[in-house]
Structures are given as C-alpha cells and as structure tokens.
C-alpha cells in the first residue's frame, strides 16, 4: 500500500486508467471479432461496414496508447488483406 499522499493519488489514478483501458481493449477486441466474422460471411456490404468500424476503434485505441501504433497498423493491415481476399474470391 502507498504511504505518501502523492503515492495514494497515483494509485487511484492508476486504477481508473486500468479500468478505462480494460473496457476500451474489450470493445476493440469485440469490434475486431465482429469484423472477422463479417468478412468470412456472405454480405460484402456488412463486411465493409464492420471493417470501417473496427479500423476506427483500432486507430482510437492506438491514439490513446492502449495498443502500440505498430500493432494497430498490423491489425488493420491483416483485416484489410483478408477483406480484399474475400471480395476477390466472390
């Protein structure tokens, strides 16, 4: 447990940030999962919309520092690549 006043405040801030990051990361993972499911499905329009939504959430998470910017770029690239591959197959 923290002893000083500033350490106690830092602990409170850390807890708030941890919970906020956890919820954002959970939403991000859900969006990515929804996009992957839509891409593997039949509806190309739904896949495009899900990909756009996931890309936006990935960018926002990277901007907030929840995930690294290179990890964000890699994830977006892989999603786009799979979406393009699925569209070419149709």
PASE-31538 format. One line per 8 residues: for each residue x, y, z of C-alpha. Coordinates in Angstrom, 3 decimals, always signed. Example, Ala and Ser with C-alpha at 12.3 -4.5 7.8 and 13.67 -1.06 7.14 Angstrom:
2
+12.300/-4.500/+7.800 ~ +13.670/-1.060/+7.140
***
This chain:
90
+0.000/+0.000/+0.000 ~ +1.196/+3.526/-0.703 ~ +2.415/+5.609/+2.196 ~ +2.643/+9.131/+0.874 ~ -0.214/+11.326/-0.240 ~ +1.088/+11.549/-3.792 ~ +1.516/+7.768/-3.998 ~ -2.098/+7.278/-2.862
-3.292/+9.689/-5.547 ~ -1.164/+7.925/-8.155 ~ -2.704/+4.601/-7.152 ~ -6.227/+5.989/-7.566 ~ -5.363/+7.396/-10.977 ~ -3.758/+4.130/-11.983 ~ -6.884/+2.167/-11.032 ~ -9.151/+4.482/-13.032
-6.880/+4.270/-16.069 ~ -6.613/+0.493/-15.796 ~ -10.394/+0.078/-15.787 ~ -10.824/+2.513/-18.686 ~ -8.118/+0.765/-20.703 ~ -9.630/-2.629/-19.975 ~ -13.078/-1.624/-21.227 ~ -11.648/+0.030/-24.334
-9.496/-3.001/-25.087 ~ -12.531/-5.255/-24.662 ~ -14.572/-3.134/-27.096 ~ -11.654/-3.212/-29.512 ~ -11.389/-6.993/-29.414 ~ -15.140/-7.311/-29.923 ~ -15.031/-4.996/-32.950 ~ -12.181/-6.989/-34.475
-14.051/-10.244/-33.881 ~ -17.213/-8.816/-35.459 ~ -15.196/-7.652/-38.478 ~ -13.575/-11.066/-38.931 ~ -16.963/-12.770/-38.707 ~ -18.468/-10.353/-41.228 ~ -15.543/-10.816/-43.614 ~ -15.930/-14.588/-43.517
-19.692/-14.220/-44.113 ~ -21.550/-13.653/-47.358 ~ -22.590/-9.996/-47.064 ~ -19.863/-7.790/-48.559 ~ -21.572/-4.567/-47.502 ~ -21.749/-5.666/-43.859 ~ -18.093/-6.694/-44.019 ~ -17.095/-3.266/-45.316
-19.064/-1.506/-42.596 ~ -17.620/-3.762/-39.877 ~ -14.107/-3.208/-41.231 ~ -14.563/+0.568/-41.131 ~ -15.860/+0.416/-37.568 ~ -13.005/-1.823/-36.434 ~ -10.435/+0.391/-38.143 ~ -11.786/+3.446/-36.366
-11.661/+1.744/-32.970 ~ -8.143/+0.453/-33.635 ~ -6.980/+3.968/-34.504 ~ -8.595/+5.426/-31.396 ~ -7.012/+2.802/-29.151 ~ -3.600/+3.472/-30.685 ~ -4.040/+7.220/-30.221 ~ -4.858/+6.709/-26.541
-1.850/+4.446/-26.083 ~ -3.896/+1.367/-25.269 ~ -2.179/-0.564/-28.032 ~ +1.061/+0.243/-29.814 ~ +0.777/+2.098/-33.115 ~ +2.614/-0.669/-34.980 ~ +0.276/-3.289/-33.521 ~ -2.647/-1.155/-34.690
-1.197/-0.872/-38.183 ~ -0.519/-4.606/-38.327 ~ -4.052/-5.484/-37.213 ~ -5.655/-3.080/-39.693 ~ -3.453/-4.424/-42.470 ~ -4.384/-8.022/-41.752 ~ -8.097/-7.210/-41.594 ~ -7.956/-5.291/-44.875
-5.965/-8.049/-46.526 ~ -8.475/-10.700/-45.515 ~ -11.371/-8.486/-46.628 ~ -9.767/-7.946/-50.037 ~ -9.084/-11.657/-50.361 ~ -12.699/-12.473/-49.526 ~ -14.003/-9.945/-52.062 ~ -11.714/-11.305/-54.766
-12.968/-14.830/-54.120 ~ -16.598/-13.792/-54.692
***
